[in-house]
Structure formats: C-alpha cells, structure tokens
Amino acid sequence: MEELRKQLAGLINSANLPFEAKFYVLKDVFREVSDLYNNLLKEEQKQETKEEVKDEAE
C-alpha cells in the first residue's frame, strides 16, 4: 500500500499541471473509489441479509 501511495505521489508531482488541476483530479479519483467502496459494502450487506433470511427459513 505504501508503494502505491509513493507511486501516486510521484506521478502527481511529475505531472505538468497546475496545483489546482492536480487537486481536482485527485478529488475525482477519490470520489470514484469512494463510490465503488460504498457500492461494495452495500452488496455485501445485501448478501449477508439474504443469507440470514435463508438461515431463518431453514
């Protein structure tokens, strides 16, 4: 994980973009990753609920 962080920081620092552009790109990437993570959590909760209902029905 630390290696990924270092690579991202290096890539961002070497990009020929104004600081504001770097900020907004990172913000967009963070939002996308957050959305994916939240969707994953929702799917896991749905699966757990299905399994609980199935167990109760048996």
C-alpha positions as CSV (number, residue, x, y, z in Angstrom):
1,M,0.0,0.0,0.0
2,E,2.8,2.3,0.8
3,E,4.3,1.7,-2.6
4,L,1.1,2.6,-4.3
5,R,1.0,5.9,-2.3
6,K,4.6,6.7,-3.3
7,Q,3.9,6.0,-7.0
8,L,0.7,8.1,-7.0
9,A,2.6,11.0,-5.3
10,G,5.4,10.7,-7.8
11,L,3.0,10.7,-10.7
12,I,1.1,13.7,-9.4
13,N,4.3,15.6,-8.6
14,S,5.7,15.0,-12.1
15,A,2.5,15.9,-13.9
16,N,2.9,19.2,-15.8
17,L,-0.4,20.6,-14.4
18,P,-1.2,23.5,-12.1
19,F,-1.7,22.5,-8.4
20,E,-5.5,23.2,-8.7
21,A,-5.8,20.7,-11.6
22,K,-3.9,18.1,-9.6
23,F,-6.3,18.7,-6.7
24,Y,-9.4,18.3,-8.8
25,V,-8.1,15.1,-10.5
26,L,-7.3,13.6,-7.1
27,K,-10.7,14.7,-5.8
28,D,-12.4,13.0,-8.7
29,V,-10.4,9.8,-8.3
30,F,-11.2,9.7,-4.6
31,R,-14.9,10.2,-5.3
32,E,-14.9,7.3,-7.8
33,V,-13.1,5.0,-5.4
34,S,-15.4,6.0,-2.5
35,D,-18.4,5.3,-4.7
36,L,-17.0,1.9,-5.6
37,Y,-16.2,1.1,-2.0
38,N,-19.7,2.1,-0.8
39,N,-21.3,0.0,-3.5
40,L,-19.2,-3.0,-2.5
41,L,-20.3,-2.5,1.1
42,K,-24.0,-2.3,0.1
43,E,-23.7,-5.5,-1.9
44,E,-22.0,-7.3,1.0
45,Q,-24.8,-6.2,3.3
46,K,-27.4,-7.4,0.8
47,Q,-25.7,-10.8,0.6
48,E,-25.5,-11.1,4.4
49,T,-29.2,-10.2,4.7
50,K,-30.1,-12.9,2.1
51,E,-28.0,-15.4,4.0
52,E,-29.7,-14.5,7.3
53,V,-33.1,-14.8,5.8
54,K,-32.2,-18.2,4.2
55,D,-30.9,-19.4,7.6
56,E,-34.0,-18.3,9.4
57,A,-36.2,-20.1,6.8
58,E,-34.5,-23.4,7.3
